[in-house]
């Protein structure tokens, strides 16, 4: 059962460690630390992805900045209470870490697969140039009754397809994790630069049960 649930949330990223380890929390005596990994896109830009790593996988006292790694794991979320409301915090939870000599110059350096449920009505819109976009929030089940809530963004035909999804629809998503900088206005005089994370969808499909429902 646990293996089946883990299969519904799979991430592989390859990139360069660009920060030191920062302590996050401890569970049953096992310490977990955060570190940033920079993953190149096919264009000249890059995504800076936060990764949570157990001290049992790596010596977190060392400085690995500049080292190239391949990380396999899951994309996870939790709510952090700040400014009188909850903020969704996302990171890759590492299950395996492997040091590599070179990074592949291909889309395979950033892959994610999710099998989950639409938990918020899709937001469909068009840019001033007419490009179609749809924002989705996917609930992906974890073992023991927990779920991760993953924001996803679709483009073009995928956006048009996803705009018809109802809350509770089960769907499968393939894509990549992307980071996006934005300014958060905290007061009349002060704005803070923050980074949002989401899944950029390259392929989208209905799970079998819902596919049959739509055919009917």
Long-range contacts (C-beta under 8 A, 24 or more apart in sequence): 1-143, 2-143, 5-141, 5-142, 5-143, 6-74, 6-143, 7-115, 8-114, 8-115, 8-116, 8-140, 8-141, 9-74, 9-75, 9-76, 9-113, 9-114, 9-115, 9-116, 9-140, 9-142, 9-148, 10-72, 10-74, 10-111, 10-112, 10-113, 11-71, 11-72, 11-73, 11-74, 11-75, 11-92, 11-111, 11-112, 11-177, 12-70, 12-71, 12-72, 12-108, 12-110, 12-111, 12-112, 13-37, 13-39, 13-49, 13-51, 13-70, 13-71, 13-92, 13-109, 13-110, 13-111, 13-177, 14-39, 14-68, 14-69, 14-70, 14-71, 14-100, 14-103, 14-104, 14-108, 14-109, 14-110, 15-39, 15-40, 15-46, 15-49, 15-68, 15-69, 15-103, 15-109, 15-110, 16-66, 16-67, 16-68, 16-69, 16-103, 17-64, 17-65, 17-66, 17-67, 17-68, 17-69, 18-48, 18-65, 19-65, 20-63, 20-65, 21-53, 21-60, 21-61, 24-52, 30-54, 30-55, 30-56, 31-55, 31-60, 33-60, 34-91, 35-64, 37-69, 37-71, 37-92, 39-109, 39-110, 39-177, 40-103, 40-105, 40-109, 41-110, 41-178, 42-106, 42-107, 47-110, 47-176, 47-177, 47-178, 47-179, 48-179, 48-195, 49-91, 49-92, 49-177, 49-179, 49-197, 50-90, 50-91, 50-92, 50-197, 51-91, 51-92, 51-93, 51-94, 52-76, 52-91, 52-92, 52-93, 52-94, 53-94, 53-97, 54-94, 57-94, 57-96, 57-97, 58-97, 67-99, 68-99, 68-100, 68-101, 68-102, 68-103, 69-97, 69-98, 69-99, 69-100, 70-97, 70-98, 70-100, 71-96, 71-97, 71-98, 72-96, 72-98, 74-148, 75-112, 75-114, 75-140, 75-148, 75-150, 75-177, 75-199, 76-142, 76-148, 77-148, 77-149, 77-150, 83-186, 88-149, 88-151, 90-150, 90-151, 90-197, 91-197, 92-177, 107-176, 110-176, 110-177, 111-174, 111-176, 112-173, 112-174, 112-175, 112-176, 112-177, 112-199, 113-172, 113-173, 113-174, 114-138, 114-140, 114-150, 114-152, 114-172, 114-173, 114-199, 115-140, 115-170, 115-171, 115-172, 115-173, 115-207, 116-140, 116-141, 116-147, 116-150, 116-170, 116-171, 116-173, 117-168, 117-169, 117-170, 117-171, 118-165, 118-166, 118-167, 118-168, 118-169, 118-170, 118-171, 119-149, 119-167, 119-168, 120-167, 121-166, 121-167, 122-162, 122-163, 122-165, 124-159, 124-160, 124-162, 124-163, 131-155, 131-156, 132-156, 132-157, 132-159, 132-160, 133-159, 134-158, 134-159, 134-160, 134-162, 134-163, 136-162, 136-165, 136-201, 138-171, 138-173, 138-199, 150-198, 150-199, 151-196, 151-197, 151-198, 151-199, 152-198, 152-199, 152-200, 152-201, 153-198, 153-199, 153-200, 153-201, 154-201, 154-204, 155-200, 155-201, 158-201, 158-203, 158-204, 161-204, 162-201, 162-204, 169-206, 169-210, 170-206, 170-207, 170-209, 170-210, 171-204, 171-205, 171-206, 171-207, 171-210, 172-204, 172-205, 172-206, 172-207, 173-199, 173-201, 173-203, 173-204, 174-201, 174-202, 174-203, 174-204, 175-199, 175-200, 175-201, 175-202, 175-203, 176-200, 176-202
